[in-house]
Amino acid sequence: MKLLVLSPVFPDAPSDGDRLRLYHWIRELGLRHEVHLACLANPARPADFSAGGLAGRLRSVHRVPWPLWRRRVSAGAGLLAGEPEGVADASSARMRTLVDALLSGQGRPAAAGRGPFDAVLAYRLKMAPYALRFRGPRFLDYTDCMTRYTERRAAALALEGRGLQAAYQRRKAERLAAFEAWCAGHFDAGFVNSGQDCATLRAMNPSAAAALRVAANGVDAAALAPPRAGRPPRDPRSLLFVGHLAYPPNADAAEWFARRVLPLVRAAEPVATFTIVGGDAPPRVAALAALPGVRLAGFAPDTRPHLWAAGLGVCPVRSGAGRQNKLLEAFAAGLPSVATSLAASGAEARDGRELLVADAAPDFARAVLDLLRRPALGRALAARALALVRRRYAWPDNAAVLERAMLEATRAPLW
């Protein structure tokens, strides 16, 4: 099968969840199929113009430079035109020209038909308009239901008394819902990270429900397993949160834990510390480094040393959608964890079996203290969490969901 992948980012690993998911799809599909990539690339990010570890899995790579200011201009223009904001920021005339050239076989008119590809995969809703220019089998990896994410953002803002911002997010959700539901009926298959998000999309367009499938994020359990020798012991009083801090739910999680939960923990365990690992911290998160017991470690090209050194993982994410890769990685690294019910349900992990779950700040602090004081409980939870990861979240198994759907639609043989 000859597959053209369209992406709003260049995929690499390790990085944020968006890039990591596509990185692994390409690594798996590229083993047996001819994969070509066309993407928007950030000139300020050197990794966007490197091989990124995929040189052996991509037959060709085509990049359109797309700096942050262009994304913002496009988003503003789309907002004025009534387009979904999360789609309009990837609207590029150069990308459309590139896609048309690739689909036409670099010469024949685009209207001539399918061109040299058997199928097209649009990665994220942003790429759907480009994929719709293809006349053959086309697929959309929603990753998360953006309507669900935006509705939760609106609800959280309303609870905080930020009425105007909540109203804006509700209007944004309405536009996204219409477009997400419409797309479900115009692609041969759509893929979603979590069962909850998949159910939401199916309810939005019941006639296209059969085309929507769960293709979960994965984790490389072997790579994340702590080495048997040669590493320092875990610091039993070190609490860890990992996440890309430009993502609002991650920024909110870090700030809420540092300001609302950590003081309660330190009142009982004064030596407890909280390390935040992640790049692109907004000012309000950067300011947390001034708080007692808080350390802002910044972006880490390899998060494993942090995962192996910490005594306890925390995932205090209170809004968003999909499945939290940060929690799966903590499980794979053998790190006992406390998470909100939102994060735990995304990972399909159970309170008291694979982790402890709490939502209110005093409850979260009590759960953290419980694990700090009962290391045997932490070890038991971590062992069951690792078994869950190995059983359900292997990248090759989850990439097979995409591969089967594509082969069914294209009737292409396995290589």
The 8 nearest C-alpha neighbors of each residue, nearest first, counted from 0:
[[1, 32, 411, 117, 2, 33, 412, 413],
 [2, 0, 33, 116, 117, 34, 32, 118],
 [1, 3, 34, 118, 119, 116, 117, 0],
 [2, 4, 119, 35, 36, 34, 120, 118],
 [3, 5, 120, 36, 119, 121, 35, 37],
 [6, 4, 121, 37, 38, 122, 36, 120],
 [5, 7, 38, 122, 8, 126, 121, 37],
 [6, 8, 39, 38, 89, 126, 125, 9],
 [9, 7, 6, 39, 38, 40, 10, 18],
 [8, 10, 47, 40, 38, 11, 18, 39],
 [11, 9, 18, 22, 21, 8, 19, 12],
 [10, 12, 51, 22, 18, 19, 13, 14],
 [13, 11, 14, 19, 22, 18, 10, 51],
 [12, 14, 300, 11, 301, 19, 15, 302],
 [15, 13, 12, 19, 18, 11, 16, 300],
 [14, 16, 17, 18, 243, 19, 13, 242],
 [15, 17, 19, 18, 20, 14, 324, 243],
 [18, 16, 15, 19, 20, 21, 10, 14],
 [19, 17, 10, 21, 16, 20, 11, 15],
 [18, 20, 22, 16, 12, 17, 21, 14],
 [21, 19, 22, 23, 18, 17, 16, 216],
 [20, 22, 24, 23, 18, 19, 10, 25],
 [23, 21, 10, 19, 25, 20, 11, 24],
 [22, 24, 26, 25, 21, 20, 27, 19],
 [25, 23, 21, 27, 26, 22, 398, 28],
 [24, 26, 28, 23, 22, 27, 29, 21],
 [27, 25, 23, 29, 24, 28, 56, 22],
 [26, 28, 24, 25, 29, 30, 23, 395],
 [29, 27, 25, 30, 26, 32, 31, 24],
 [30, 28, 56, 32, 26, 25, 27, 31],
 [29, 31, 28, 27, 32, 56, 26, 33],
 [32, 30, 414, 29, 28, 413, 33, 27],
 [33, 31, 29, 0, 28, 34, 30, 1],
 [32, 34, 1, 2, 0, 29, 58, 35],
 [33, 35, 2, 57, 58, 29, 32, 3],
 [34, 36, 3, 59, 58, 57, 4, 60],
 [35, 37, 4, 60, 3, 5, 61, 59],
 [38, 36, 61, 5, 62, 60, 4, 6],
 [39, 37, 6, 62, 7, 5, 8, 9],
 [38, 40, 63, 7, 8, 65, 62, 64],
 [41, 39, 64, 65, 47, 63, 8, 62],
 [40, 42, 66, 65, 43, 44, 64, 47],
 [43, 41, 44, 66, 64, 40, 45, 65],
 [44, 42, 41, 45, 66, 47, 67, 40],
 [43, 45, 42, 41, 46, 47, 48, 40],
 [46, 44, 47, 48, 43, 42, 49, 41],
 [45, 47, 49, 48, 44, 51, 11, 50],
 [48, 46, 9, 45, 40, 44, 49, 41],
 [47, 49, 46, 45, 50, 40, 44, 42],
 [50, 48, 46, 51, 47, 45, 52, 54],
 [51, 49, 54, 52, 53, 48, 46, 47],
 [50, 52, 11, 49, 53, 46, 10, 54],
 [51, 53, 50, 54, 11, 12, 55, 49],
 [54, 52, 56, 55, 51, 50, 57, 26],
 [55, 53, 50, 56, 57, 52, 51, 58],
 [54, 56, 53, 57, 58, 52, 29, 26],
 [55, 57, 29, 53, 54, 26, 30, 58],
 [58, 56, 34, 59, 35, 54, 55, 53],
 [57, 59, 35, 34, 33, 56, 60, 55],
 [58, 60, 35, 57, 36, 61, 34, 37],
 [61, 59, 36, 37, 35, 62, 57, 58],
 [62, 60, 37, 36, 38, 59, 63, 97],
 [63, 61, 38, 39, 37, 40, 64, 60],
 [62, 64, 39, 40, 65, 94, 38, 93],
 [65, 63, 40, 41, 39, 42, 62, 66],
 [64, 66, 41, 40, 39, 63, 69, 67],
 [67, 65, 41, 69, 68, 42, 64, 70],
 [66, 68, 70, 69, 71, 65, 41, 43],
 [67, 69, 71, 70, 66, 72, 65, 73],
 [70, 68, 72, 71, 67, 66, 73, 65],
 [71, 69, 88, 67, 73, 68, 72, 74],
 [70, 72, 74, 68, 69, 73, 75, 88],
 [71, 73, 69, 75, 74, 70, 68, 76],
 [74, 72, 88, 76, 70, 75, 71, 87],
 [73, 75, 88, 87, 71, 77, 72, 76],
 [76, 74, 78, 72, 77, 73, 71, 79],
 [75, 77, 73, 79, 78, 74, 72, 80],
 [78, 76, 80, 82, 87, 74, 79, 75],
 [79, 77, 75, 81, 80, 76, 82, 84],
 [78, 80, 76, 77, 81, 75, 82, 74],
 [79, 81, 77, 78, 82, 76, 75, 83],
 [80, 82, 78, 79, 77, 83, 174, 84],
 [83, 81, 77, 78, 80, 84, 87, 174],
 [84, 82, 174, 86, 175, 85, 87, 171],
 [83, 85, 87, 86, 74, 78, 82, 77],
 [86, 84, 83, 87, 88, 125, 74, 175],
 [87, 85, 125, 84, 83, 88, 89, 124],
 [86, 88, 74, 77, 90, 84, 89, 73],
 [89, 87, 74, 70, 73, 86, 90, 85],
 [90, 88, 87, 86, 125, 91, 70, 7],
 [89, 91, 87, 88, 73, 92, 86, 94],
 [92, 90, 94, 93, 89, 95, 73, 65],
 [91, 93, 95, 94, 96, 90, 97, 89],
 [94, 92, 96, 91, 95, 97, 63, 98],
 [93, 95, 97, 91, 96, 92, 98, 63],
 [96, 94, 92, 98, 97, 93, 99, 91],
 [97, 95, 93, 99, 94, 98, 100, 92],
 [98, 96, 94, 100, 95, 99, 93, 101],
 [97, 99, 101, 95, 100, 96, 102, 94],
 [98, 100, 102, 96, 101, 97, 109, 103],
 [101, 99, 105, 97, 103, 98, 102, 96],
 [102, 100, 98, 104, 103, 99, 105, 97],
 [103, 101, 114, 99, 104, 100, 98, 109],
 [104, 102, 109, 114, 107, 100, 101, 105],
 [103, 105, 101, 114, 102, 106, 115, 107],
 [106, 104, 100, 103, 101, 107, 102, 99],
 [107, 105, 104, 103, 108, 100, 109, 101],
 [106, 108, 103, 104, 109, 105, 111, 114],
 [109, 107, 110, 111, 103, 106, 100, 112],
 [108, 110, 103, 111, 99, 102, 107, 112],
 [111, 109, 108, 112, 103, 107, 113, 134],
 [110, 112, 109, 108, 107, 113, 103, 114],
 [113, 111, 110, 114, 134, 109, 103, 133],
 [112, 114, 134, 135, 133, 102, 116, 115],
 [113, 115, 103, 102, 104, 112, 116, 111],
 [114, 116, 104, 113, 102, 117, 103, 1],
 [117, 115, 1, 118, 114, 2, 113, 3],
 [116, 118, 1, 0, 2, 409, 135, 115],
 [119, 117, 136, 2, 116, 137, 135, 3],
 [118, 120, 137, 3, 2, 4, 138, 130],
 [121, 119, 138, 4, 139, 137, 5, 122],
 [122, 120, 139, 5, 126, 127, 130, 4],
 [121, 123, 140, 6, 5, 126, 139, 120],
 [124, 122, 141, 125, 140, 126, 121, 142],
 [123, 125, 127, 126, 141, 86, 122, 139],
 [126, 124, 86, 123, 127, 89, 85, 7],
 [125, 127, 121, 124, 129, 128, 123, 122],
 [126, 128, 130, 124, 129, 125, 121, 131],
 [129, 127, 131, 130, 126, 132, 125, 124],
 [130, 128, 131, 127, 126, 132, 95, 98],
 [131, 129, 127, 132, 128, 133, 121, 119],
 [130, 132, 128, 133, 129, 127, 134, 137],
 [131, 133, 130, 129, 134, 128, 99, 98],
 [134, 132, 131, 130, 135, 113, 102, 137],
 [135, 133, 113, 112, 132, 136, 131, 137],
 [134, 136, 113, 133, 118, 137, 117, 119],
 [137, 135, 118, 187, 408, 409, 119, 138],
 [136, 138, 119, 186, 118, 187, 120, 135],
 [137, 139, 120, 188, 186, 187, 189, 121],
 [140, 138, 189, 121, 120, 141, 122, 190],
 [139, 141, 190, 122, 142, 123, 189, 121],
 [140, 142, 123, 143, 191, 124, 190, 139],
 [143, 141, 191, 192, 140, 123, 190, 144],
 [144, 142, 321, 141, 191, 145, 192, 320],
 [143, 145, 196, 146, 147, 148, 141, 320],
 [144, 146, 148, 147, 143, 149, 175, 320],
 [147, 145, 172, 149, 176, 144, 148, 175],
 [146, 148, 150, 145, 144, 149, 151, 320],
 [147, 149, 319, 320, 145, 151, 146, 150],
 [150, 148, 152, 146, 151, 172, 147, 145],
 [151, 149, 153, 147, 152, 148, 172, 146],
 [152, 150, 154, 148, 149, 153, 318, 155],
 [151, 153, 149, 155, 150, 154, 156, 148],
 [152, 154, 165, 150, 168, 156, 151, 155],
 [153, 155, 151, 157, 152, 156, 150, 158],
 [156, 154, 152, 158, 157, 153, 151, 159],
 [157, 155, 159, 165, 153, 161, 158, 154],
 [156, 158, 160, 154, 159, 165, 155, 161],
 [159, 157, 155, 160, 156, 154, 161, 162],
 [158, 160, 156, 157, 161, 155, 162, 154],
 [159, 161, 157, 158, 162, 156, 165, 155],
 [162, 160, 156, 157, 159, 164, 163, 165],
 [161, 163, 165, 157, 164, 160, 166, 156],
 [164, 162, 166, 165, 161, 167, 157, 168],
 [163, 165, 167, 166, 162, 161, 168, 156],
 [166, 164, 153, 162, 168, 156, 163, 167],
 [167, 165, 169, 163, 164, 168, 162, 170],
 [166, 168, 164, 170, 165, 169, 171, 163],
 [167, 169, 171, 153, 165, 170, 166, 172],
 [170, 168, 172, 166, 171, 167, 153, 150],
 [169, 171, 173, 167, 172, 168, 166, 174],
 [170, 172, 168, 174, 169, 173, 167, 175],
 [173, 171, 169, 175, 146, 170, 149, 174],
 [174, 172, 170, 176, 171, 175, 169, 177],
 [175, 173, 83, 171, 177, 172, 176, 178],
 [174, 176, 172, 178, 83, 173, 177, 146],
 [177, 175, 173, 179, 146, 174, 178, 172],
 [176, 178, 174, 180, 175, 179, 181, 173],
 [177, 179, 181, 175, 180, 176, 182, 174],
 [180, 178, 176, 182, 181, 177, 175, 183],
 [179, 181, 204, 183, 177, 178, 182, 203],
 [180, 182, 178, 183, 179, 184, 177, 185],
 [183, 181, 185, 179, 184, 180, 178, 186],
 [184, 182, 180, 181, 185, 207, 186, 179],
 [183, 185, 207, 182, 181, 186, 180, 206],
 [184, 186, 182, 183, 187, 181, 131, 137],
 [187, 185, 188, 138, 137, 184, 183, 182],
 [186, 188, 138, 137, 136, 210, 185, 189],
 [189, 187, 210, 138, 186, 211, 139, 190],
 [188, 190, 211, 139, 140, 138, 210, 212],
 [191, 189, 140, 212, 213, 214, 141, 211],
 [192, 190, 142, 213, 141, 214, 197, 143],
 [191, 193, 215, 142, 214, 321, 213, 143],
 [194, 192, 321, 196, 195, 191, 322, 215],
 [193, 195, 197, 196, 213, 198, 192, 191],
 [196, 194, 198, 197, 193, 199, 321, 345],
 [195, 197, 199, 144, 193, 198, 194, 143],
 [196, 198, 194, 200, 195, 199, 191, 201],
 [199, 197, 201, 195, 196, 200, 194, 202],
 [200, 198, 196, 202, 197, 201, 203, 195],
 [199, 201, 203, 197, 202, 198, 196, 204],
 [202, 200, 208, 198, 205, 204, 203, 199],
 [201, 203, 199, 200, 205, 204, 198, 208],
 [202, 204, 200, 201, 180, 205, 199, 176],
 [203, 205, 180, 201, 202, 206, 207, 208],
 [206, 204, 208, 201, 207, 202, 203, 209],
 [205, 207, 204, 208, 184, 209, 201, 183],
 [208, 206, 184, 205, 210, 209, 204, 183],
 [207, 209, 201, 205, 210, 211, 206, 204],
 [210, 208, 211, 207, 212, 206, 201, 205],
 [209, 211, 188, 208, 207, 189, 187, 212],
 [212, 210, 189, 208, 209, 188, 190, 197],
 [213, 211, 190, 189, 191, 214, 210, 197],
 [212, 214, 191, 190, 192, 215, 194, 193],
 [215, 213, 192, 397, 191, 190, 400, 212],
 [216, 214, 192, 397, 213, 193, 217, 191],
 [217, 215, 192, 20, 392, 214, 394, 324],
 [216, 218, 392, 394, 393, 215, 219, 397],
 [217, 219, 220, 393, 392, 394, 328, 327],
 [218, 220, 222, 221, 223, 393, 217, 394],
 [219, 221, 331, 223, 222, 218, 224, 389],
 [220, 222, 224, 223, 219, 331, 218, 225],
 [221, 223, 219, 220, 224, 225, 331, 303],
 [224, 222, 332, 220, 221, 331, 225, 219],
 [223, 225, 332, 221, 222, 220, 331, 226],
 [224, 226, 307, 332, 223, 227, 333, 303],
 [227, 225, 228, 224, 230, 229, 307, 223],
 [226, 228, 225, 229, 230, 224, 231, 232],
 [229, 227, 226, 230, 225, 231, 232, 224],
 [228, 230, 231, 226, 227, 232, 225, 307],
 [229, 231, 228, 232, 226, 227, 307, 225],
 [232, 230, 233, 229, 308, 307, 228, 234],
 [233, 231, 234, 230, 308, 307, 235, 309],
 [234, 232, 308, 309, 310, 235, 231, 307],
 [233, 235, 310, 237, 309, 236, 308, 232],
 [234, 236, 310, 237, 233, 309, 371, 311],
 [237, 235, 271, 234, 310, 272, 238, 371],
 [236, 238, 272, 309, 310, 234, 235, 271],
 [239, 237, 273, 311, 312, 272, 309, 274],
 [240, 238, 312, 274, 273, 313, 275, 309],
 [239, 241, 275, 313, 312, 276, 314, 274],
 [242, 240, 276, 277, 275, 325, 239, 243],
 [243, 241, 277, 244, 249, 276, 325, 240],
 [242, 244, 277, 278, 245, 15, 246, 249],
 [243, 245, 280, 250, 246, 249, 279, 277],
 [244, 246, 279, 243, 280, 247, 281, 250],
 [245, 247, 244, 249, 248, 243, 250, 242],
 [246, 248, 250, 249, 251, 245, 244, 252],
 [249, 247, 251, 250, 318, 246, 319, 252],
 [250, 248, 252, 251, 247, 244, 246, 242],
 [251, 249, 247, 244, 253, 252, 248, 254],
 [250, 252, 248, 254, 249, 253, 255, 247],
 [253, 251, 316, 249, 315, 255, 250, 254],
 [252, 254, 250, 256, 251, 255, 257, 249],
 [253, 255, 257, 251, 256, 252, 258, 284],
 [256, 254, 252, 258, 259, 257, 253, 251],
 [255, 257, 260, 253, 259, 254, 258, 261],
 [258, 256, 254, 261, 255, 259, 253, 260],
 [257, 259, 255, 256, 254, 260, 261, 262],
 [258, 260, 256, 255, 257, 360, 261, 262],
 [261, 259, 256, 360, 263, 364, 262, 257],
 [260, 262, 264, 257, 263, 256, 265, 259],
 [263, 261, 265, 264, 260, 266, 259, 258],
 [264, 262, 266, 261, 260, 265, 364, 267],
 [265, 263, 261, 262, 364, 266, 267, 268],
 [264, 266, 269, 268, 262, 267, 263, 271],
 [267, 265, 263, 264, 268, 269, 262, 261],
 [266, 268, 265, 264, 269, 263, 368, 262],
 [267, 269, 265, 270, 271, 266, 264, 368],
 [270, 268, 265, 271, 266, 267, 264, 272],
 [271, 269, 268, 272, 265, 236, 292, 237],
 [270, 272, 236, 269, 268, 265, 237, 292],
 [273, 271, 292, 237, 238, 293, 270, 236],
 [272, 274, 238, 293, 239, 292, 237, 294],
 [275, 273, 294, 239, 295, 293, 238, 240],
 [274, 276, 295, 240, 296, 241, 239, 294],
 [277, 275, 241, 296, 297, 298, 240, 242],
 [278, 276, 298, 243, 297, 242, 244, 241],
 [277, 279, 298, 297, 280, 243, 244, 276],
 [280, 278, 245, 244, 281, 243, 277, 298],
 [279, 281, 244, 278, 284, 245, 285, 282],
 [282, 280, 284, 283, 285, 279, 245, 244],
 [283, 281, 285, 284, 286, 280, 287, 279],
 [282, 284, 286, 285, 281, 287, 254, 280],
 [285, 283, 286, 287, 282, 281, 280, 254],
 [286, 284, 282, 287, 283, 280, 288, 281],
 [287, 285, 283, 284, 288, 289, 282, 290],
 [288, 286, 289, 284, 285, 290, 293, 283],
 [287, 289, 293, 286, 294, 290, 295, 285],
 [288, 290, 287, 286, 291, 293, 294, 285],
 [289, 291, 287, 288, 293, 292, 257, 286],
 [292, 290, 293, 289, 288, 272, 262, 294],
 [291, 293, 272, 273, 290, 294, 271, 270],
 [294, 292, 273, 288, 290, 291, 272, 274],
 [293, 295, 274, 288, 296, 273, 275, 292],
 [294, 296, 275, 288, 297, 274, 276, 293],
 [295, 297, 276, 275, 294, 274, 298, 277],
 [298, 296, 277, 278, 276, 295, 299, 275],
 [297, 299, 278, 277, 276, 300, 296, 279],
 [298, 300, 301, 302, 297, 277, 276, 278],
 [301, 299, 13, 302, 298, 14, 12, 303],
 [300, 302, 299, 303, 13, 304, 305, 14],
 [303, 301, 305, 299, 304, 306, 300, 276],
 [302, 304, 306, 305, 301, 307, 223, 332],
 [305, 303, 307, 306, 302, 308, 301, 230],
 [306, 304, 308, 303, 307, 302, 309, 239],
 [307, 305, 303, 304, 308, 309, 332, 302],
 [306, 308, 304, 305, 309, 303, 225, 233],
 [309, 307, 233, 305, 306, 304, 234, 232],
 [310, 308, 237, 233, 234, 311, 306, 307],
 [309, 311, 235, 237, 234, 233, 236, 238],
 [312, 310, 238, 335, 309, 336, 334, 239],
 [311, 313, 336, 239, 238, 334, 335, 240],
 [314, 312, 337, 240, 336, 338, 239, 315],
 [313, 315, 338, 316, 337, 240, 326, 339],
 [316, 314, 252, 339, 338, 313, 317, 256],
 [317, 315, 252, 314, 318, 248, 342, 339],
 [318, 316, 315, 341, 252, 339, 248, 319],
 [319, 317, 248, 151, 316, 152, 320, 148],
 [320, 318, 148, 248, 151, 152, 321, 317],
 [321, 319, 148, 143, 147, 144, 322, 318],
 [320, 322, 143, 193, 192, 345, 196, 323],
 [321, 323, 345, 346, 193, 324, 192, 320],
 [322, 324, 325, 326, 342, 345, 346, 321],
 [325, 323, 327, 326, 328, 322, 16, 216],
 [324, 326, 328, 323, 327, 241, 329, 242],
 [325, 327, 329, 324, 328, 323, 330, 314],
 [328, 326, 324, 330, 329, 325, 331, 218],
 [329, 327, 331, 325, 330, 326, 324, 332],
 [330, 328, 326, 332, 334, 327, 331, 325],
 [329, 331, 327, 385, 333, 384, 328, 332],
 [332, 330, 328, 220, 385, 333, 329, 223],
 [333, 331, 224, 223, 329, 330, 334, 225],
 [332, 334, 330, 381, 331, 329, 385, 335],
 [333, 335, 329, 332, 330, 311, 381, 312],
 [336, 334, 381, 377, 311, 312, 380, 333],
 [337, 335, 312, 354, 313, 311, 334, 338],
 [336, 338, 355, 313, 356, 354, 314, 312],
 [339, 337, 314, 356, 315, 313, 342, 343],
 [338, 340, 358, 357, 341, 342, 315, 356],
 [339, 341, 343, 342, 356, 344, 357, 338],
 [342, 340, 339, 344, 343, 345, 317, 316],
 [341, 343, 345, 339, 340, 344, 338, 323],
 [344, 342, 340, 346, 348, 345, 341, 347],
 [345, 343, 347, 346, 341, 342, 340, 348],
 [346, 344, 322, 342, 343, 347, 321, 341],
 [345, 347, 343, 348, 344, 322, 323, 342],
 [348, 346, 344, 345, 343, 349, 342, 322],
 [349, 347, 343, 346, 353, 344, 350, 354],
 [350, 348, 352, 353, 351, 354, 347, 343],
 [349, 351, 355, 356, 354, 352, 353, 348],
 [350, 352, 355, 354, 353, 349, 380, 356],
 [351, 353, 349, 350, 380, 354, 383, 348],
 [354, 352, 384, 380, 383, 349, 348, 351],
 [355, 353, 336, 350, 380, 351, 337, 352],
 [354, 356, 337, 350, 351, 366, 338, 336],
 [355, 357, 338, 350, 339, 337, 340, 354],
 [358, 356, 363, 339, 362, 359, 338, 340],
 [357, 359, 339, 363, 360, 340, 362, 356],
 [360, 358, 362, 361, 363, 357, 339, 364],
 [359, 361, 363, 260, 362, 259, 364, 358],
 [362, 360, 364, 363, 359, 365, 260, 263],
 [363, 361, 365, 359, 364, 360, 357, 366],
 [364, 362, 357, 360, 366, 365, 361, 359],
 [363, 365, 367, 361, 362, 366, 264, 260],
 [366, 364, 362, 368, 363, 367, 369, 361],
 [365, 367, 369, 363, 364, 368, 362, 355],
 [368, 366, 364, 370, 369, 365, 371, 363],
 [369, 367, 371, 365, 370, 366, 372, 364],
 [368, 370, 366, 372, 367, 371, 373, 365],
 [369, 371, 373, 372, 367, 368, 377, 374],
 [370, 372, 368, 369, 373, 367, 374, 236],
 [371, 373, 369, 370, 368, 374, 367, 375],
 [372, 374, 370, 375, 376, 371, 369, 377],
 [375, 373, 377, 376, 370, 372, 378, 371],
 [374, 376, 378, 377, 373, 379, 370, 380],
 [377, 375, 379, 374, 378, 373, 380, 370],
 [376, 378, 374, 335, 380, 375, 379, 370],
 [377, 379, 381, 375, 376, 380, 382, 374],
 [378, 380, 376, 382, 381, 377, 375, 383],
 [381, 379, 353, 377, 383, 382, 378, 354],
 [380, 382, 335, 384, 378, 333, 379, 383],
 [383, 381, 385, 379, 384, 380, 378, 386],
 [384, 382, 386, 353, 380, 385, 381, 387],
 [385, 383, 353, 381, 387, 330, 386, 382],
 [384, 386, 388, 382, 330, 331, 387, 383],
 [385, 387, 383, 389, 384, 388, 390, 382],
 [388, 386, 384, 390, 385, 389, 391, 383],
 [389, 387, 392, 385, 390, 391, 386, 384],
 [388, 390, 386, 387, 391, 392, 385, 393],
 [389, 391, 387, 388, 386, 392, 393, 385],
 [392, 390, 388, 389, 387, 393, 217, 396],
 [391, 393, 217, 388, 218, 389, 394, 390],
 [392, 394, 217, 396, 395, 218, 391, 389],
 [393, 395, 217, 397, 396, 398, 218, 392],
 [396, 394, 398, 397, 393, 399, 27, 23],
 [397, 395, 399, 394, 393, 398, 400, 392],
 [396, 398, 399, 394, 214, 395, 400, 215],
 [399, 397, 395, 400, 401, 396, 24, 394],
 [398, 400, 402, 397, 396, 401, 403, 395],
 [401, 399, 398, 403, 402, 397, 214, 404],
 [402, 400, 404, 399, 398, 403, 405, 214],
 [401, 403, 399, 405, 404, 400, 406, 398],
 [404, 402, 406, 400, 405, 401, 399, 407],
 [405, 403, 407, 401, 402, 406, 408, 400],
 [404, 406, 408, 402, 407, 403, 409, 401],
 [405, 407, 410, 409, 403, 411, 408, 404],
 [406, 408, 404, 410, 405, 409, 403, 411],
 [407, 409, 405, 406, 410, 136, 404, 187],
 [410, 408, 411, 406, 407, 405, 117, 136],
 [411, 409, 406, 407, 408, 412, 405, 0],
 [410, 412, 409, 406, 0, 413, 407, 117],
 [413, 411, 414, 410, 406, 0, 409, 32],
 [412, 414, 31, 411, 0, 32, 406, 402],
 [413, 31, 412, 32, 0, 30, 411, 33]]
